[in-house]
Amino acid sequence: MSERYEVVFSCYLRDDTPERVMAALRWHLGMDAEFPEGLDDQDGFLYPLLLPGGYANRRVPGGDVVSLRREVQEFTRSGARYEWELFARNDWVDDSMLYLRSLLDLLAPHIAQPGYGGHFRHLFDTEVTVFDFHDGTYEPIKIWGVDPR
């Protein structure tokens, strides 16, 4: 029997995030059906990781929620400044956790606001492991007691 995890992404991406990264993100979220050109399946992107409703027996109350939208962050004299708001809350099986770092590596260089970017937790745990984005990367995280990176 598989272990289950709640995985949450809650972050902003810069408005100038490259189209190849946005295409990969839309594919992971289930917004695009086609596997994006330029995405390397060697990086662990064998299937969409953030697709809502992928498992029949969801164990996270409220179910999966995903959102990607371009939002105004502020108005300036030269116009509006935009960022991409990403929110995803999914129920992952333990095998999918092997690919978490690949997704973090994809997003980290394009984070608009450093700091908290999300977390994961075993469904029966109360403590979370936080993704802390800064300077184009993220703080090392441990998954199943394995040393980070």
Contacts in CASP RR format, 6 or more apart in sequence:
PFRMAT RR
TARGET T0000
AUTHOR 0000-0000-0000
METHOD contacts of the structure
MODEL  1
MSERYEVVFSCYLRDDTPERVMAALRWHLGMDAEFPEGLDDQDGFLYPLL
LPGGYANRRVPGGDVVSLRREVQEFTRSGARYEWELFARNDWVDDSMLYL
RSLLDLLAPHIAQPGYGGHFRHLFDTEVTVFDFHDGTYEPIKIWGVDPR
2 93 0 8 1.000
2 94 0 8 1.000
2 95 0 8 1.000
3 93 0 8 1.000
3 94 0 8 1.000
3 122 0 8 1.000
3 123 0 8 1.000
4 59 0 8 1.000
4 91 0 8 1.000
4 92 0 8 1.000
4 93 0 8 1.000
4 94 0 8 1.000
4 122 0 8 1.000
4 123 0 8 1.000
5 91 0 8 1.000
5 92 0 8 1.000
5 93 0 8 1.000
5 94 0 8 1.000
5 96 0 8 1.000
5 97 0 8 1.000
5 120 0 8 1.000
5 121 0 8 1.000
5 122 0 8 1.000
5 123 0 8 1.000
6 60 0 8 1.000
6 89 0 8 1.000
6 90 0 8 1.000
6 91 0 8 1.000
6 92 0 8 1.000
6 120 0 8 1.000
6 121 0 8 1.000
6 123 0 8 1.000
7 88 0 8 1.000
7 89 0 8 1.000
7 90 0 8 1.000
7 91 0 8 1.000
7 92 0 8 1.000
7 97 0 8 1.000
7 100 0 8 1.000
7 119 0 8 1.000
7 120 0 8 1.000
8 88 0 8 1.000
8 89 0 8 1.000
8 90 0 8 1.000
8 118 0 8 1.000
8 119 0 8 1.000
8 120 0 8 1.000
9 50 0 8 1.000
9 86 0 8 1.000
9 87 0 8 1.000
9 88 0 8 1.000
9 107 0 8 1.000
9 117 0 8 1.000
9 118 0 8 1.000
9 131 0 8 1.000
10 86 0 8 1.000
10 87 0 8 1.000
10 116 0 8 1.000
10 117 0 8 1.000
10 118 0 8 1.000
11 86 0 8 1.000
11 107 0 8 1.000
11 111 0 8 1.000
11 112 0 8 1.000
11 113 0 8 1.000
11 116 0 8 1.000
11 117 0 8 1.000
11 118 0 8 1.000
11 131 0 8 1.000
11 133 0 8 1.000
12 71 0 8 1.000
12 73 0 8 1.000
12 83 0 8 1.000
12 84 0 8 1.000
12 85 0 8 1.000
12 86 0 8 1.000
12 111 0 8 1.000
12 112 0 8 1.000
12 113 0 8 1.000
13 21 0 8 1.000
13 25 0 8 1.000
13 83 0 8 1.000
13 84 0 8 1.000
13 86 0 8 1.000
13 107 0 8 1.000
13 110 0 8 1.000
13 111 0 8 1.000
13 112 0 8 1.000
14 83 0 8 1.000
14 84 0 8 1.000
14 110 0 8 1.000
14 111 0 8 1.000
14 112 0 8 1.000
15 70 0 8 1.000
15 81 0 8 1.000
15 82 0 8 1.000
15 83 0 8 1.000
15 84 0 8 1.000
15 112 0 8 1.000
17 84 0 8 1.000
17 110 0 8 1.000
18 110 0 8 1.000
20 36 0 8 1.000
20 37 0 8 1.000
20 38 0 8 1.000
20 39 0 8 1.000
21 106 0 8 1.000
21 107 0 8 1.000
21 110 0 8 1.000
22 84 0 8 1.000
23 32 0 8 1.000
23 36 0 8 1.000
23 37 0 8 1.000
23 39 0 8 1.000
24 36 0 8 1.000
24 39 0 8 1.000
24 45 0 8 1.000
24 106 0 8 1.000
25 68 0 8 1.000
25 86 0 8 1.000
25 106 0 8 1.000
25 107 0 8 1.000
26 32 0 8 1.000
26 36 0 8 1.000
26 68 0 8 1.000
27 33 0 8 1.000
27 34 0 8 1.000
27 35 0 8 1.000
27 36 0 8 1.000
27 39 0 8 1.000
27 48 0 8 1.000
28 45 0 8 1.000
28 48 0 8 1.000
28 49 0 8 1.000
28 50 0 8 1.000
28 51 0 8 1.000
28 103 0 8 1.000
29 48 0 8 1.000
29 50 0 8 1.000
29 51 0 8 1.000
29 52 0 8 1.000
29 66 0 8 1.000
29 68 0 8 1.000
29 88 0 8 1.000
30 48 0 8 1.000
30 50 0 8 1.000
30 51 0 8 1.000
30 52 0 8 1.000
30 66 0 8 1.000
31 68 0 8 1.000
35 41 0 8 1.000
39 45 0 8 1.000
43 102 0 8 1.000
43 105 0 8 1.000
43 106 0 8 1.000
44 98 0 8 1.000
44 99 0 8 1.000
44 102 0 8 1.000
45 99 0 8 1.000
45 102 0 8 1.000
46 99 0 8 1.000
49 90 0 8 1.000
49 92 0 8 1.000
49 96 0 8 1.000
49 99 0 8 1.000
49 100 0 8 1.000
49 103 0 8 1.000
50 66 0 8 1.000
50 88 0 8 1.000
50 90 0 8 1.000
50 103 0 8 1.000
51 64 0 8 1.000
51 66 0 8 1.000
51 90 0 8 1.000
52 63 0 8 1.000
52 64 0 8 1.000
52 65 0 8 1.000
52 66 0 8 1.000
52 90 0 8 1.000
53 63 0 8 1.000
53 64 0 8 1.000
54 64 0 8 1.000
55 91 0 8 1.000
55 93 0 8 1.000
58 64 0 8 1.000
58 91 0 8 1.000
59 91 0 8 1.000
59 123 0 8 1.000
60 89 0 8 1.000
60 90 0 8 1.000
60 91 0 8 1.000
60 123 0 8 1.000
63 89 0 8 1.000
63 91 0 8 1.000
64 88 0 8 1.000
64 89 0 8 1.000
64 90 0 8 1.000
64 91 0 8 1.000
65 87 0 8 1.000
65 88 0 8 1.000
65 89 0 8 1.000
66 87 0 8 1.000
66 88 0 8 1.000
66 89 0 8 1.000
66 90 0 8 1.000
67 85 0 8 1.000
67 86 0 8 1.000
67 87 0 8 1.000
67 88 0 8 1.000
68 84 0 8 1.000
68 85 0 8 1.000
68 86 0 8 1.000
68 87 0 8 1.000
69 84 0 8 1.000
69 85 0 8 1.000
70 82 0 8 1.000
70 83 0 8 1.000
70 84 0 8 1.000
70 85 0 8 1.000
71 82 0 8 1.000
71 83 0 8 1.000
71 84 0 8 1.000
71 85 0 8 1.000
72 80 0 8 1.000
72 81 0 8 1.000
72 82 0 8 1.000
73 80 0 8 1.000
73 81 0 8 1.000
73 82 0 8 1.000
73 83 0 8 1.000
73 112 0 8 1.000
74 80 0 8 1.000
74 81 0 8 1.000
75 81 0 8 1.000
83 112 0 8 1.000
83 113 0 8 1.000
84 112 0 8 1.000
86 107 0 8 1.000
91 123 0 8 1.000
92 120 0 8 1.000
94 144 0 8 1.000
97 120 0 8 1.000
97 143 0 8 1.000
97 144 0 8 1.000
98 143 0 8 1.000
100 120 0 8 1.000
100 141 0 8 1.000
100 143 0 8 1.000
101 141 0 8 1.000
101 143 0 8 1.000
101 149 0 8 1.000
104 131 0 8 1.000
104 138 0 8 1.000
104 141 0 8 1.000
107 133 0 8 1.000
108 133 0 8 1.000
108 136 0 8 1.000
108 137 0 8 1.000
108 138 0 8 1.000
109 136 0 8 1.000
109 137 0 8 1.000
110 136 0 8 1.000
111 117 0 8 1.000
111 133 0 8 1.000
111 134 0 8 1.000
111 136 0 8 1.000
114 133 0 8 1.000
114 134 0 8 1.000
114 135 0 8 1.000
115 132 0 8 1.000
115 133 0 8 1.000
115 134 0 8 1.000
116 130 0 8 1.000
116 131 0 8 1.000
116 132 0 8 1.000
116 133 0 8 1.000
117 130 0 8 1.000
117 131 0 8 1.000
117 132 0 8 1.000
117 133 0 8 1.000
118 130 0 8 1.000
118 131 0 8 1.000
119 128 0 8 1.000
119 129 0 8 1.000
119 130 0 8 1.000
119 131 0 8 1.000
120 128 0 8 1.000
120 129 0 8 1.000
120 131 0 8 1.000
121 127 0 8 1.000
121 128 0 8 1.000
121 129 0 8 1.000
129 141 0 8 1.000
129 142 0 8 1.000
129 143 0 8 1.000
130 139 0 8 1.000
131 138 0 8 1.000
131 139 0 8 1.000
131 141 0 8 1.000
132 138 0 8 1.000
132 139 0 8 1.000
140 148 0 8 1.000
140 149 0 8 1.000
141 148 0 8 1.000
142 148 0 8 1.000
END
